[in-house]
Each structure stands twice: as C-alpha cells, then as structure tokens.
Amino acid sequence: MSNTKPWLLLLAIAFVQPAAASDPESAFRGKRLAEVNCADCHAIAQVDESLDPAAPPFRSMAERRDLASLRTEMTGDLFLRHAVMPDFEPDAGQANDIVTYIESIQD
C-alpha cells in the first residue's frame, strides 16, 4: 500500500459521481420511483407542471439545492420536515436512483 499515490485515489473518486449521473438504469429506476411517489405534487418530466405550486419541478431542482446532499437528505429527515410529503422513506439505493434521474433531466 505504500506505493499507492494519493492523487490517483483522489482522481478515481472524482470520476465516481459523474458516472452515477450518467447511469441510465439508475435514472430509469429513479423515474419509476418518482412516478409513484412524487408526481402527485412535483413535475417530474422536462415539460410538465407541478400540481402543487409549492413543489419544485425536478428539472430545476439543482437551482434550489445541492443534488449531492439531496441523496443524504432523502434518507434522513427530508420527508419528516415537509408534512405534505408522501409516506415514502427511500433507502440509500432508491434515493440514489431518484437523484440520478433528477440529475439526468436538469435544465
């Protein structure tokens, strides 16, 4: 392990996140989860409108919040902080899929 170059590890880590955003299978699963759990309020496509005016469209979510932190928030207290959120508590994989989908449709 002493021959490991720290910069190489950092470079590898830097490429992990963008790869997740371009994972079509994850984005597909995320879209399906959003259709079932989020579409009653949020616009989840690139051209629809949110049924609840207070619910931000997924396509512009990155303008409102850091999407990387959204993954963590979705498995934390995000749904508890917003009383009108569905009775849905995504696990880490589901949260990743939803955010990957959100990343894939950003304006």
N, C-alpha and C positions, 0 to 999 in steps of 0.2 A: 504494500500500500504506500510505501514511502516514495515510490516513483510516480504516484498519481499527481498530476498537475492540477492545482485548484482552479485555474482558469478554464480548463477543459470541462470540469464539473459544472461551473457556472454557465458555460456556453450550452451544455446539454440541457440544463434547467431552463434556460431562456427559450429554448425551442419547444418545450413541453406544452405551454399554454397556447401558443398559436396553433399547434397541431390539434388540440382539443376543439378549438373553434371551427376547424375545417373537417370535423368528423361527421360525415353525412348520416351515419347510423345513429349516433348520439342525437344529432339535430332532429332526425325523424322521430325518435322516441320522445324527445322533448316536445315536439309539436303535438304528438298524440296526447301526452300528459296535459299540455296547455288546453287542448280542445275540450278535454273532460273536466278540468279543474279551474281553468282561468277565463275561458271565453264568455262566461256569463257576465263578466264586468269589463275585462280588458279586450282591446283589439289585439288579436294575436297574429294577424297577417300583415302584409305590406300595404294593403289598400282599404282595410275595413276601419270602422269607427268603434270606439269603446262604448258599450251600452251604458256604462256608468261614467259620466263625465269626469269624475274624480280619479278614475282608474287610468293610469298612463298606458298608451299603446306600447306594445312590446317593441315595435320597430324604432321607437325613440327612447327606449329605456336607458341607453348609455348616456344620454344627455342629462339624465336626472341622478344617476348613481353609478358607482364603480361596479361593473359587472363581475369582476373577480371577487369582490366582497359579497356580492349577492348570493353566490354559491353557499357561502358560510351562513349568511343571514337566513337563507331558506331552511336550513336545518336547525336553526336556532329559534329565536322568538319572533321572527317576522310575522308569522300568522297570528300570534297572540297579540301583537301590538296593533293590529288592524282588525277591528271587530267584524267587519264585513267579509273577511277572507274566508274561503271555503274550509270545511272540516277536512283538511288535507295536510299531512305532515310528511313531506318528501324525505326520503333517506338521501344520503350523500350522492348516490348514483343518479337518482331521479332529479335532484337539484342540479347536478352537473348537466344532465340531458336538457333540462328546461333552459338553463343559461346558455348552453351551446346553441340551442335553437334561437334564443333571443339574439345572440351574437351573429347568427347567420342571416338575420333579416334587418340589421341596423341600417338606417337611412344613410 
